[in-house]
């Protein structure tokens, strides 16, 4: 029997490094992203931790037996706007409802903090994630193609009006 997963909000030493590691290896394997993607994630997470304010920001870490298997975060911005970032569930644990629970928590947090809009950036390759975003009421608002992270891809912005 597999251990039950749980979600926590507190950040412990090593957590952000592990979230960066997961993004790096999973996106390289599943989508062919290079090491610059991992650096992009690392830069954003470093900024998040250094400027963290519990009034406007939160991270959710899904774990089993102390091992991180998923993440999502809300980064507060001015004008009652929030950004959803670092949403990922390890491939071995997809299909268990972890992604939905992470999204529910993030959207609920935004409502509690009185954010008017939530936005996120993704790529067109992440079709399962886009399906989940749409199921929570997000709509695609921007689409732009360019070369980044070692390949040509199309970035997409999704917005949710609360």
BASE-341540 format. One record per atom (N, C-alpha, C): atom name; x, y, z; residue in one letter. Coordinates in steps of 0.1 Angstrom, whole numbers, plus 5000, padded with zeros to 4 digits. Example, Ala and Ser with C-alpha at 12.3 -4.5 7.8 and 13.67 -1.06 7.14 Angstrom:
<pts>
+------+------+------+------+-------+
| vonu |   px |   py |   pz | lumfi |
+------+------+------+------+-------+
|    N | 5132 | 4943 | 5078 |     A |
|   CA | 5123 | 4955 | 5078 |     A |
|    C | 5132 | 4967 | 5078 |     A |
|    N | 5128 | 4978 | 5071 |     S |
|   CA | 5137 | 4989 | 5071 |     S |
|    C | 5129 | 5000 | 5079 |     S |
+------+------+------+------+-------+
</pts>
This chain:
<pts>
+------+------+------+------+-------+
| vonu |   px |   py |   pz | lumfi |
+------+------+------+------+-------+
|    N | 5008 | 4988 | 5000 |     X |
|   CA | 5000 | 5000 | 5000 |     X |
|    C | 5009 | 5013 | 5000 |     X |
|    N | 5006 | 5022 | 4991 |     X |
|   CA | 5013 | 5034 | 4990 |     X |
|    C | 5010 | 5043 | 5002 |     X |
|    N | 5019 | 5051 | 5007 |     X |
|   CA | 5017 | 5060 | 5018 |     X |
|    C | 5008 | 5071 | 5012 |     X |
|    N | 5000 | 5077 | 5021 |     X |
|   CA | 4991 | 5088 | 5018 |     X |
|    C | 4999 | 5101 | 5016 |     X |
|    N | 4995 | 5109 | 5006 |     X |
|   CA | 5002 | 5122 | 5004 |     X |
|    C | 4995 | 5132 | 5012 |     X |
|    N | 5002 | 5143 | 5015 |     X |
|   CA | 4997 | 5154 | 5023 |     X |
|    C | 5003 | 5167 | 5017 |     X |
|    N | 4997 | 5178 | 5020 |     X |
|   CA | 5001 | 5191 | 5015 |     X |
|    C | 5005 | 5199 | 5027 |     X |
|    N | 5016 | 5206 | 5026 |     X |
|   CA | 5020 | 5215 | 5037 |     X |
|    C | 5024 | 5229 | 5030 |     X |
|    N | 5025 | 5239 | 5039 |     X |
|   CA | 5027 | 5253 | 5034 |     X |
|    C | 5041 | 5258 | 5039 |     X |
|    N | 5046 | 5253 | 5049 |     X |
|   CA | 5059 | 5258 | 5054 |     X |
|    C | 5070 | 5254 | 5046 |     X |
|    N | 5080 | 5263 | 5045 |     X |
|   CA | 5092 | 5260 | 5037 |     X |
|    C | 5103 | 5256 | 5046 |     X |
|    N | 5109 | 5244 | 5043 |     X |
|   CA | 5120 | 5239 | 5051 |     X |
|    C | 5133 | 5240 | 5043 |     X |
|    N | 5145 | 5241 | 5049 |     X |
|   CA | 5157 | 5241 | 5042 |     X |
|    C | 5158 | 5229 | 5032 |     X |
|    N | 5162 | 5231 | 5020 |     X |
|   CA | 5163 | 5221 | 5009 |     X |
|    C | 5150 | 5220 | 5001 |     X |
|    N | 5139 | 5225 | 5005 |     X |
|   CA | 5126 | 5223 | 4998 |     X |
|    C | 5127 | 5230 | 4984 |     X |
|    N | 5132 | 5243 | 4984 |     X |
|   CA | 5132 | 5250 | 4971 |     X |
|    C | 5142 | 5244 | 4961 |     X |
|    N | 5153 | 5239 | 4967 |     X |
|   CA | 5163 | 5232 | 4958 |     X |
|    C | 5157 | 5220 | 4952 |     X |
|    N | 5149 | 5213 | 4960 |     X |
|   CA | 5143 | 5200 | 4955 |     X |
|    C | 5132 | 5204 | 4944 |     X |
|    N | 5124 | 5214 | 4947 |     X |
|   CA | 5114 | 5218 | 4937 |     X |
|    C | 5121 | 5222 | 4924 |     X |
|    N | 5132 | 5229 | 4925 |     X |
|   CA | 5140 | 5233 | 4913 |     X |
|    C | 5145 | 5220 | 4906 |     X |
|    N | 5150 | 5211 | 4913 |     X |
|   CA | 5155 | 5198 | 4908 |     X |
|    C | 5144 | 5191 | 4900 |     X |
|    N | 5132 | 5190 | 4907 |     X |
|   CA | 5121 | 5183 | 4900 |     X |
|    C | 5117 | 5190 | 4887 |     X |
|    N | 5116 | 5203 | 4887 |     X |
|   CA | 5113 | 5210 | 4875 |     X |
|    C | 5123 | 5207 | 4864 |     X |
|    N | 5136 | 5208 | 4868 |     X |
|   CA | 5147 | 5206 | 4858 |     X |
|    C | 5146 | 5192 | 4852 |     X |
|    N | 5145 | 5181 | 4860 |     X |
|   CA | 5146 | 5168 | 4854 |     X |
|    C | 5133 | 5164 | 4847 |     X |
|    N | 5121 | 5168 | 4853 |     X |
|   CA | 5109 | 5164 | 4847 |     X |
|    C | 5107 | 5171 | 4833 |     X |
|    N | 5109 | 5184 | 4833 |     X |
|   CA | 5107 | 5191 | 4820 |     X |
|    C | 5117 | 5188 | 4810 |     X |
|    N | 5129 | 5184 | 4814 |     X |
|   CA | 5139 | 5179 | 4804 |     X |
|    C | 5135 | 5166 | 4798 |     X |
|    N | 5130 | 5157 | 4807 |     X |
|   CA | 5126 | 5143 | 4802 |     X |
|    C | 5113 | 5144 | 4794 |     X |
|    N | 5103 | 5151 | 4799 |     X |
|   CA | 5090 | 5151 | 4792 |     X |
|    C | 5089 | 5161 | 4780 |     X |
|    N | 5096 | 5172 | 4780 |     X |
|   CA | 5095 | 5182 | 4770 |     X |
|    C | 5108 | 5186 | 4763 |     X |
|    N | 5119 | 5181 | 4767 |     X |
|   CA | 5132 | 5184 | 4761 |     X |
|    C | 5137 | 5198 | 4764 |     X |
|    N | 5133 | 5204 | 4776 |     X |
|   CA | 5138 | 5217 | 4780 |     X |
|    C | 5153 | 5215 | 4784 |     X |
|    N | 5161 | 5225 | 4782 |     X |
|   CA | 5175 | 5224 | 4786 |     X |
|    C | 5177 | 5230 | 4800 |     X |
|    N | 5190 | 5231 | 4804 |     X |
|   CA | 5193 | 5236 | 4817 |     X |
|    C | 5189 | 5250 | 4820 |     X |
|    N | 5187 | 5258 | 4810 |     X |
|   CA | 5183 | 5272 | 4812 |     X |
|    C | 5169 | 5273 | 4818 |     X |
|    N | 5161 | 5262 | 4816 |     X |
|   CA | 5147 | 5262 | 4822 |     X |
|    C | 5149 | 5261 | 4837 |     X |
|    N | 5158 | 5252 | 4842 |     X |
|   CA | 5160 | 5250 | 4856 |     X |
|    C | 5166 | 5263 | 4862 |     X |
|    N | 5174 | 5270 | 4855 |     X |
|   CA | 5179 | 5283 | 4860 |     X |
|    C | 5168 | 5293 | 4861 |     X |
|    N | 5159 | 5293 | 4852 |     X |
|   CA | 5147 | 5302 | 4852 |     X |
|    C | 5139 | 5299 | 4865 |     X |
|    N | 5136 | 5286 | 4867 |     X |
|   CA | 5128 | 5283 | 4879 |     X |
|    C | 5136 | 5287 | 4892 |     X |
|    N | 5149 | 5284 | 4892 |     X |
|   CA | 5157 | 5287 | 4904 |     X |
|    C | 5157 | 5302 | 4907 |     X |
|    N | 5158 | 5311 | 4896 |     X |
|   CA | 5158 | 5325 | 4898 |     X |
|    C | 5145 | 5330 | 4904 |     X |
|    N | 5134 | 5325 | 4899 |     X |
|   CA | 5121 | 5329 | 4904 |     X |
|    C | 5118 | 5324 | 4918 |     X |
|    N | 5122 | 5312 | 4921 |     X |
|   CA | 5120 | 5307 | 4934 |     X |
|    C | 5129 | 5314 | 4945 |     X |
|    N | 5141 | 5318 | 4941 |     X |
|   CA | 5150 | 5325 | 4950 |     X |
|    C | 5143 | 5339 | 4953 |     X |
|    N | 5138 | 5345 | 4943 |     X |
|   CA | 5132 | 5358 | 4945 |     X |
|    C | 5119 | 5357 | 4954 |     X |
|    N | 5112 | 5346 | 4952 |     X |
|   CA | 5099 | 5343 | 4959 |     X |
|    C | 5103 | 5342 | 4974 |     X |
|    N | 5113 | 5334 | 4977 |     X |
|   CA | 5117 | 5331 | 4991 |     X |
|    C | 5122 | 5344 | 4998 |     X |
|    N | 5130 | 5351 | 4990 |     X |
|   CA | 5136 | 5363 | 4996 |     X |
|    C | 5126 | 5374 | 4999 |     X |
|    N | 5116 | 5375 | 4991 |     X |
|   CA | 5106 | 5386 | 4993 |     X |
|    C | 5093 | 5381 | 4998 |     X |
|    N | 5092 | 5368 | 5003 |     X |
|   CA | 5080 | 5362 | 5008 |     X |
|    C | 5073 | 5370 | 5018 |     X |
|    N | 5060 | 5371 | 5016 |     X |
|   CA | 5051 | 5378 | 5026 |     X |
|    C | 5038 | 5369 | 5027 |     X |
|    N | 5036 | 5364 | 5039 |     X |
|   CA | 5024 | 5355 | 5041 |     X |
|    C | 5011 | 5362 | 5039 |     X |
|    N | 5011 | 5375 | 5038 |     X |
|   CA | 4999 | 5383 | 5035 |     X |
|    C | 4995 | 5381 | 5020 |     X |
|    N | 5005 | 5379 | 5012 |     X |
|   CA | 5002 | 5379 | 4998 |     X |
|    C | 5007 | 5367 | 4990 |     X |
|    N | 5016 | 5359 | 4996 |     X |
|   CA | 5022 | 5348 | 4989 |     X |
|    C | 5020 | 5335 | 4997 |     X |
|    N | 5020 | 5323 | 4990 |     X |
|   CA | 5019 | 5310 | 4996 |     X |
|    C | 5025 | 5300 | 4987 |     X |
|    N | 5031 | 5290 | 4992 |     X |
|   CA | 5035 | 5278 | 4985 |     X |
|    C | 5028 | 5266 | 4991 |     X |
|    N | 5024 | 5256 | 4983 |     X |
|   CA | 5019 | 5243 | 4987 |     X |
|    C | 5029 | 5233 | 4982 |     X |
|    N | 5033 | 5224 | 4991 |     X |
|   CA | 5042 | 5213 | 4988 |     X |
|    C | 5035 | 5200 | 4991 |     X |
|    N | 5032 | 5192 | 4981 |     X |
|   CA | 5026 | 5179 | 4983 |     X |
|    C | 5038 | 5169 | 4985 |     X |
|    N | 5036 | 5160 | 4995 |     X |
|   CA | 5047 | 5151 | 4998 |     X |
|    C | 5041 | 5138 | 5003 |     X |
|    N | 5050 | 5128 | 5002 |     X |
|   CA | 5047 | 5114 | 5007 |     X |
|    C | 5059 | 5110 | 5015 |     X |
|    N | 5057 | 5107 | 5027 |     X |
|   CA | 5068 | 5102 | 5036 |     X |
|    C | 5080 | 5112 | 5036 |     X |
|    N | 5076 | 5125 | 5036 |     X |
|   CA | 5086 | 5136 | 5037 |     X |
|    C | 5093 | 5139 | 5023 |     X |
|    N | 5089 | 5132 | 5013 |     X |
|   CA | 5095 | 5135 | 4999 |     X |
|    C | 5085 | 5143 | 4991 |     X |
|    N | 5090 | 5155 | 4986 |     X |
|   CA | 5082 | 5164 | 4978 |     X |
|    C | 5078 | 5157 | 4965 |     X |
|    N | 5065 | 5157 | 4961 |     X |
|   CA | 5061 | 5151 | 4949 |     X |
|    C | 5053 | 5161 | 4941 |     X |
|    N | 5051 | 5173 | 4946 |     X |
|   CA | 5043 | 5183 | 4938 |     X |
|    C | 5044 | 5196 | 4945 |     X |
|    N | 5041 | 5207 | 4937 |     X |
|   CA | 5041 | 5220 | 4942 |     X |
|    C | 5032 | 5229 | 4934 |     X |
|    N | 5029 | 5240 | 4940 |     X |
|   CA | 5022 | 5252 | 4934 |     X |
|    C | 5024 | 5264 | 4943 |     X |
|    N | 5024 | 5275 | 4937 |     X |
|   CA | 5026 | 5287 | 4945 |     X |
|    C | 5018 | 5299 | 4940 |     X |
|    N | 5014 | 5308 | 4949 |     X |
|   CA | 5008 | 5321 | 4945 |     X |
|    C | 5018 | 5332 | 4949 |     X |
|    N | 5020 | 5340 | 4939 |     X |
|   CA | 5029 | 5352 | 4941 |     X |
|    C | 5020 | 5364 | 4940 |     X |
|    N | 5019 | 5372 | 4951 |     X |
|   CA | 5011 | 5384 | 4950 |     X |
|    C | 5017 | 5395 | 4942 |     X |
|    N | 5009 | 5402 | 4935 |     X |
|   CA | 5014 | 5414 | 4927 |     X |
|    C | 5005 | 5426 | 4931 |     X |
|    N | 5009 | 5438 | 4927 |     X |
|   CA | 5001 | 5450 | 4930 |     X |
|    C | 4988 | 5449 | 4922 |     X |
|    N | 4979 | 5458 | 4926 |     X |
|   CA | 4965 | 5459 | 4920 |     X |
|    C | 4957 | 5447 | 4921 |     X |
|    N | 4958 | 5440 | 4932 |     X |
|   CA | 4949 | 5428 | 4935 |     X |
|    C | 4951 | 5417 | 4925 |     X |
|    N | 4963 | 5415 | 4920 |     X |
|   CA | 4966 | 5405 | 4910 |     X |
|    C | 4976 | 5395 | 4916 |     X |
|    N | 4973 | 5382 | 4913 |     X |
|   CA | 4982 | 5371 | 4918 |     X |
|    C | 4987 | 5363 | 4906 |     X |
|    N | 4999 | 5357 | 4907 |     X |
|   CA | 5004 | 5349 | 4897 |     X |
|    C | 5006 | 5335 | 4903 |     X |
|    N | 5001 | 5325 | 4896 |     X |
|   CA | 5002 | 5311 | 4899 |     X |
|    C | 5015 | 5306 | 4893 |     X |
|    N | 5024 | 5300 | 4901 |     X |
|   CA | 5037 | 5295 | 4896 |     X |
|    C | 5040 | 5281 | 4901 |     X |
|    N | 5050 | 5275 | 4895 |     X |
|   CA | 5057 | 5263 | 4899 |     X |
|    C | 5047 | 5251 | 4902 |     X |
|    N | 5037 | 5250 | 4893 |     X |
|   CA | 5027 | 5239 | 4894 |     X |
|    C | 5033 | 5227 | 4888 |     X |
|    N | 5034 | 5216 | 4896 |     X |
|   CA | 5040 | 5204 | 4891 |     X |
|    C | 5036 | 5193 | 4900 |     X |
|    N | 5033 | 5181 | 4894 |     X |
|   CA | 5031 | 5169 | 4901 |     X |
|    C | 5041 | 5158 | 4895 |     X |
|    N | 5049 | 5152 | 4903 |     X |
|   CA | 5058 | 5141 | 4898 |     X |
|    C | 5050 | 5131 | 4890 |     X |
|    N | 5055 | 5127 | 4879 |     X |
|   CA | 5048 | 5117 | 4870 |     X |
|    C | 5043 | 5105 | 4877 |     X |
|    N | 5051 | 5100 | 4887 |     X |
|   CA | 5047 | 5087 | 4894 |     X |
|    C | 5034 | 5089 | 4903 |     X |
|    N | 5030 | 5102 | 4905 |     X |
|   CA | 5019 | 5104 | 4914 |     X |
|    C | 5008 | 5112 | 4907 |     X |
|    N | 5008 | 5113 | 4894 |     X |
|   CA | 4997 | 5119 | 4886 |     X |
|    C | 4985 | 5110 | 4886 |     X |
|    N | 4973 | 5116 | 4885 |     X |
|   CA | 4961 | 5108 | 4885 |     X |
|    C | 4955 | 5105 | 4899 |     X |
|    N | 4961 | 5110 | 4909 |     X |
|   CA | 4956 | 5107 | 4923 |     X |
|    C | 4949 | 5119 | 4929 |     X |
|    N | 4947 | 5130 | 4921 |     X |
|   CA | 4939 | 5141 | 4925 |     X |
|    C | 4948 | 5152 | 4932 |     X |
|    N | 4961 | 5150 | 4932 |     X |
|   CA | 4970 | 5159 | 4938 |     X |
|    C | 4970 | 5173 | 4931 |     X |
|    N | 4970 | 5173 | 4918 |     X |
|   CA | 4970 | 5185 | 4911 |     X |
|    C | 4957 | 5193 | 4913 |     X |
|    N | 4946 | 5186 | 4914 |     X |
|   CA | 4933 | 5193 | 4917 |     X |
|    C | 4933 | 5199 | 4931 |     X |
|    N | 4939 | 5192 | 4941 |     X |
|   CA | 4939 | 5197 | 4954 |     X |
|    C | 4948 | 5209 | 4955 |     X |
|    N | 4960 | 5209 | 4948 |     X |
|   CA | 4969 | 5220 | 4948 |     X |
|    C | 4962 | 5232 | 4942 |     X |
|    N | 4955 | 5230 | 4931 |     X |
|   CA | 4948 | 5241 | 4924 |     X |
|    C | 4937 | 5247 | 4933 |     X |
|    N | 4929 | 5238 | 4939 |     X |
|   CA | 4919 | 5243 | 4948 |     X |
|    C | 4924 | 5251 | 4959 |     X |
|    N | 4935 | 5247 | 4966 |     X |
|   CA | 4941 | 5255 | 4976 |     X |
|    C | 4946 | 5268 | 4972 |     X |
|    N | 4952 | 5269 | 4960 |     X |
|   CA | 4957 | 5281 | 4955 |     X |
|    C | 4946 | 5291 | 4951 |     X |
|    N | 4936 | 5286 | 4945 |     X |
|   CA | 4924 | 5295 | 4941 |     X |
|    C | 4917 | 5300 | 4954 |     X |
|    N | 4915 | 5291 | 4964 |     X |
|   CA | 4909 | 5295 | 4976 |     X |
|    C | 4917 | 5306 | 4983 |     X |
|    N | 4930 | 5304 | 4984 |     X |
|   CA | 4939 | 5314 | 4990 |     X |
|    C | 4937 | 5328 | 4983 |     X |
|    N | 4936 | 5328 | 4970 |     X |
|   CA | 4935 | 5340 | 4962 |     X |
|    C | 4921 | 5347 | 4965 |     X |
|    N | 4911 | 5339 | 4967 |     X |
|   CA | 4898 | 5344 | 4971 |     X |
|    C | 4899 | 5350 | 4985 |     X |
|    N | 4905 | 5343 | 4994 |     X |
|   CA | 4906 | 5348 | 5008 |     X |
|    C | 4914 | 5361 | 5009 |     X |
|    N | 4924 | 5362 | 5000 |     X |
|   CA | 4932 | 5374 | 5000 |     X |
|    C | 4926 | 5385 | 4991 |     X |
|    N | 4914 | 5383 | 4986 |     X |
|   CA | 4907 | 5393 | 4978 |     X |
|    C | 4914 | 5397 | 4965 |     X |
|    N | 4921 | 5388 | 4959 |     X |
|   CA | 4927 | 5390 | 4946 |     X |
|    C | 4916 | 5391 | 4936 |     X |
|    N | 4917 | 5400 | 4926 |     X |
|   CA | 4907 | 5401 | 4916 |     X |
|    C | 4910 | 5392 | 4904 |     X |
|    N | 4922 | 5390 | 4901 |     X |
|   CA | 4926 | 5382 | 4890 |     X |
|    C | 4938 | 5373 | 4894 |     X |
|    N | 4939 | 5362 | 4888 |     X |
|   CA | 4950 | 5353 | 4889 |     X |
|    C | 4955 | 5349 | 4875 |     X |
|    N | 4968 | 5350 | 4873 |     X |
|   CA | 4973 | 5347 | 4859 |     X |
|    C | 4984 | 5337 | 4861 |     X |
|    N | 4987 | 5330 | 4850 |     X |
|   CA | 4998 | 5321 | 4849 |     X |
|    C | 5004 | 5320 | 4835 |     X |
|    N | 5016 | 5316 | 4834 |     X |
|   CA | 5022 | 5314 | 4821 |     X |
|    C | 5026 | 5299 | 4820 |     X |
|    N | 5023 | 5293 | 4808 |     X |
|   CA | 5026 | 5279 | 4805 |     X |
|    C | 5030 | 5278 | 4791 |     X |
|    N | 5032 | 5266 | 4786 |     X |
|   CA | 5035 | 5264 | 4772 |     X |
|    C | 5025 | 5255 | 4766 |     X |
|    N | 5023 | 5256 | 4753 |     X |
|   CA | 5012 | 5249 | 4746 |     X |
|    C | 5014 | 5234 | 4747 |     X |
|    N | 5026 | 5229 | 4750 |     X |
|   CA | 5029 | 5215 | 4751 |     X |
|    C | 5022 | 5209 | 4763 |     X |
|    N | 5020 | 5217 | 4773 |     X |
|   CA | 5014 | 5212 | 4786 |     X |
|    C | 4999 | 5211 | 4785 |     X |
|    N | 4994 | 5202 | 4777 |     X |
|   CA | 4980 | 5201 | 4774 |     X |
|    C | 4971 | 5197 | 4786 |     X |
|    N | 4977 | 5187 | 4794 |     X |
|   CA | 4969 | 5182 | 4806 |     X |
|    C | 4968 | 5194 | 4816 |     X |
|    N | 4978 | 5202 | 4817 |     X |
|   CA | 4978 | 5213 | 4827 |     X |
|    C | 4968 | 5223 | 4822 |     X |
|    N | 4968 | 5226 | 4809 |     X |
|   CA | 4958 | 5236 | 4803 |     X |
|    C | 4944 | 5231 | 4805 |     X |
|    N | 4942 | 5218 | 4804 |     X |
|   CA | 4928 | 5213 | 4806 |     X |
|    C | 4924 | 5215 | 4821 |     X |
|    N | 4933 | 5213 | 4830 |     X |
|   CA | 4930 | 5216 | 4844 |     X |
|    C | 4928 | 5231 | 4847 |     X |
|    N | 4936 | 5239 | 4841 |     X |
|   CA | 4934 | 5254 | 4842 |     X |
|    C | 4920 | 5258 | 4838 |     X |
|    N | 4917 | 5253 | 4826 |     X |
|   CA | 4903 | 5256 | 4820 |     X |
|    C | 4892 | 5251 | 4829 |     X |
|    N | 4894 | 5239 | 4835 |     X |
|   CA | 4884 | 5234 | 4844 |     X |
|    C | 4881 | 5242 | 4856 |     X |
|    N | 4891 | 5250 | 4860 |     X |
|   CA | 4890 | 5259 | 4871 |     X |
|    C | 4886 | 5273 | 4867 |     X |
|    N | 4883 | 5275 | 4854 |     X |
|   CA | 4878 | 5288 | 4850 |     X |
|    C | 4888 | 5297 | 4843 |     X |
|    N | 4901 | 5293 | 4842 |     X |
|   CA | 4911 | 5301 | 4835 |     X |
|    C | 4908 | 5302 | 4820 |     X |
|    N | 4911 | 5313 | 4814 |     X |
|   CA | 4910 | 5315 | 4799 |     X |
|    C | 4923 | 5319 | 4793 |     X |
|    N | 4926 | 5314 | 4782 |     X |
|   CA | 4939 | 5318 | 4775 |     X |
|    C | 4937 | 5332 | 4770 |     X |
|    N | 4947 | 5341 | 4773 |     X |
|   CA | 4945 | 5355 | 4769 |     X |
|    C | 4957 | 5360 | 4760 |     X |
|    N | 4968 | 5353 | 4761 |     X |
|   CA | 4980 | 5357 | 4753 |     X |
|    C | 4987 | 5344 | 4748 |     X |
|    N | 4992 | 5345 | 4736 |     X |
|   CA | 5000 | 5334 | 4730 |     X |
|    C | 5012 | 5340 | 4722 |     X |
|    N | 5024 | 5335 | 4725 |     X |
|   CA | 5035 | 5340 | 4718 |     X |
|    C | 5046 | 5329 | 4716 |     X |
|    N | 5050 | 5329 | 4703 |     X |
|   CA | 5060 | 5318 | 4700 |     X |
|    C | 5074 | 5324 | 4700 |     X |
|    N | 5084 | 5317 | 4705 |     X |
|   CA | 5098 | 5321 | 4704 |     X |
|    C | 5106 | 5309 | 4708 |     X |
|    N | 5119 | 5312 | 4708 |     X |
|   CA | 5129 | 5301 | 4712 |     X |
|    C | 5134 | 5304 | 4726 |     X |
|    N | 5132 | 5295 | 4735 |     X |
|   CA | 5137 | 5296 | 4749 |     X |
|    C | 5139 | 5282 | 4754 |     X |
|    N | 5147 | 5280 | 4765 |     X |
|   CA | 5149 | 5268 | 4771 |     X |
|    C | 5153 | 5257 | 4762 |     X |
|    N | 5161 | 5261 | 4751 |     X |
|   CA | 5167 | 5252 | 4742 |     X |
|    C | 5158 | 5247 | 4731 |     X |
|    N | 5147 | 5253 | 4729 |     X |
|   CA | 5138 | 5249 | 4718 |     X |
|    C | 5128 | 5260 | 4714 |     X |
|    N | 5121 | 5258 | 4703 |     X |
|   CA | 5110 | 5267 | 4699 |     X |
|    C | 5098 | 5262 | 4706 |     X |
|    N | 5091 | 5271 | 4711 |     X |
|   CA | 5078 | 5268 | 4718 |     X |
|    C | 5069 | 5280 | 4718 |     X |
|    N | 5056 | 5277 | 4722 |     X |
|   CA | 5046 | 5287 | 4723 |     X |
|    C | 5042 | 5289 | 4738 |     X |
|    N | 5045 | 5301 | 4743 |     X |
|   CA | 5041 | 5304 | 4757 |     X |
|    C | 5027 | 5309 | 4756 |     X |
|    N | 5019 | 5306 | 4767 |     X |
|   CA | 5005 | 5310 | 4768 |     X |
|    C | 5003 | 5315 | 4781 |     X |
|    N | 4995 | 5326 | 4782 |     X |
|   CA | 4991 | 5332 | 4794 |     X |
|    C | 4976 | 5329 | 4796 |     X |
|    N | 4973 | 5324 | 4808 |     X |
|   CA | 4959 | 5322 | 4812 |     X |
|    C | 4955 | 5331 | 4824 |     X |
|    N | 4943 | 5336 | 4823 |     X |
|   CA | 4938 | 5345 | 4834 |     X |
|    C | 4925 | 5340 | 4840 |     X |
|    N | 4923 | 5342 | 4853 |     X |
|   CA | 4911 | 5338 | 4860 |     X |
|    C | 4906 | 5351 | 4867 |     X |
|    N | 4894 | 5355 | 4864 |     X |
|   CA | 4888 | 5366 | 4871 |     X |
|    C | 4880 | 5361 | 4882 |     X |
|    N | 4883 | 5366 | 4894 |     X |
|   CA | 4876 | 5361 | 4906 |     X |
|    C | 4864 | 5370 | 4910 |     X |
+------+------+------+------+-------+
</pts>
